[in-house]
């Protein structure tokens, strides 16, 4: 007999949760004490479903995992597409919470697995580094066009400080990753592969915990490297890549770009063969990145430590 799951849609904001559930208060403060009490009132077989909200969902997710309550964090784009498919244009917190519940009942999302404290800290450090890298690009762009001596001096100062901060964070990230036994094993396994540096290895370990557990098509789709068809009737469109996790695609793209420039790289011959066969440069590069990812996925799958 199939067990009924009580999906509870939640619209998360900085201060308040809007909740779509019978026999529960429609709102709850987004604070630890209030959430502890609220989690105790949940009905049997409750499954919380909420959108990624720029970090405001972290507290509820952490407390739900500790309480043993399944929770799914879903992409807001998918929920909005679901609303459009139903012809629903109105948008309020209450409507959004009900919409998330309906989405969950229709599509039955899998629970988002919890991450260790070490993983969460290392991931926060990694994303801090990513923010600094974006700032560095801003200073470089400003410096390129600056003519005022004072501004040039200021931009150079900020650029030096940003470089030092990035280097310091990279050391902290490596230390945080190697402090956790499972993360360290995966990290070292990736570092042993040709073309994988410390930042790429840390990004894959922290942003892609599914690596080594999914098949090649699934892992390529998660990274935005899977080719999608665009055919209709007799028309056969050009295959395209879309979606996926931006930071992963960016890290793999840069690692692949570096690898194909090295004569000892097995990817270089593959890239040159694709180019000789008439493939455009970017198409060949994406194909190499996908091949690279598939190889890394197989390496972790064949030498994986049990997560338990």
Secondary structure, DSSP 8 states (H G I E B T S, - for coil): -----EEEEEEE-SSEEEEE-TTS-SEEESSHHHHHHHHHT--TTEEEEEE--TTTTHHHHHHHHHTT-EEEEE-HHHHHHHHHHTT-----HHHHHHHHHHHHHHH---------HHHHHHHHHHHHHHHHHHHHHHHHHHHHH---HHHHHHHHHHHHHHHHHHHHHHHHHHHHHHTSHHHHHHHHHHHTSTT--HHHHHHHHHH-TTTTTS-HHHHHHHTT---B--EETTEE---B---S-HHHHHHHHHHHHHHTTSTT-HHHHHHHHHHHTT--HHHHHHHHHHHHHHHHHHHHHHT-----
